[in-house]
Amino acid sequence: MNDPDVSKQIQQMVRFIRQEAEEKANEISVSAEEEFNIQKLQLLEADKRKIKQEYERKQKQVEIRKKIEYSVQLNASRIKVLQAQDDIVNSMKEYAAVELLLVSNTRLTYGKLLKDLIVQSLLRLKEPVVLLRCRKDDIELVESVLNLAKKEYADKANVPPPNIVLDKNTFLPPSPSRENAHGSYCSGGVVLASRDGKIVCENTLDARLDVVFRKKLPEIRKHLFSQVVA
């Protein structure tokens, strides 16, 4: 083989090697680009998921905060409504307490009421000997109805008339007045106790008002606030 032929073969081999190298380089380049694109897509998807998760987390926080704020406002509104209702109810009770003071102004009516309260107390105590306390201003009126109260109790309970000891040393507080605006007071009525003091029946007008008010409170609230949404 002469020199020109050898040279020609060498050039062909060089071209072949170069072509193989270029093709391999292209394959590597394409493969690398594909891998890069895949990784880029994976990173983008991961970032999208992170952004979506962060958005959902913040959205939940906003929703929770709104619910908390709504609940706080709703509770505050309910408290205001309940407070307003309590104020109305308490004002009614205060008005009734003022009206109670007028009861003792009519001697005949108040005397009958005192007798009924004494009989009611005796029926509750069912004691042969009792101690009775009243306001100092009511001593005379109480004494005037004691015998009637004893007889009525004896007839109703079918027992001998009881011995009622009227306490003339310790009295129930007086009616409320400007001079005694912040002290204890009693609008009228009586308190009876067993001889040993272990059983007490408080039958003052103020105690009766409290009892009636507690019993009627649900009915009062329903009547006054039936249209108010709790």
C-alpha positions, 0 to 999 in steps of 0.5 A: 500500500503506497503512502497516498492510500495509507493517508487516505485510510487514516483520514477516513478513520479520523473522520469516523472517530470524529463522527462517533465522538460527535454522535456520542457527545450529542447523545450525552448532551441530549441525555443531560438536557433531558435529565436536567429538564426532569430535575427542573420539573421535579423541583418546580413540582416540589416548589408548587407543592410547598407553595400550595401547602403554605397557602393552605396552611395560611388559609386555615389560619385565617379561617381559624382566626375568623372563627375565633373572632366571630365566636368572641364577638358572638359571646360578647353580644350574648353577654351584653344581652344577658346583662341587659336581661338581668338588669330588667329582671332585677329592676322588676324585683326592686320595684316589687320590693318597693311595693312590698313596703306599702303592704304594712301601711294598711293595718287590717290587710297587713294584720291578716297577712301576719296571721296567715304567715304565722299559721303557715310557719306553724304548719311547717315547724309542727312544734308545741313551743316556738319562738316568734320574732318580728319588727319592733313596729309590728309587735302590737299587731302581731300580739293582736293576731296571735290567738287567731293564728294559734286556733287556726293552726290547731284546727288545721293540724288537729293538735292543741294550740301551741305556745308562741313566745314573742321575742321582745328583746331581739327584733327583725330589722326595720323597713328600709329608709334613707337613714339606713339605706345600706344596712339590713332591712325587713319589709315585714313578716315574721320568723319562727323557730323551734325552742332549741333554735335548730329549725327556723322558718323565715316568713318575712315579706322579703323572703317570700318575694325571693321564693316567688321570684325564683319560682317565677323567674323562668316564666318571667324570662320567657314572657319578657324575652321570648323573641330574643335569640340566645 
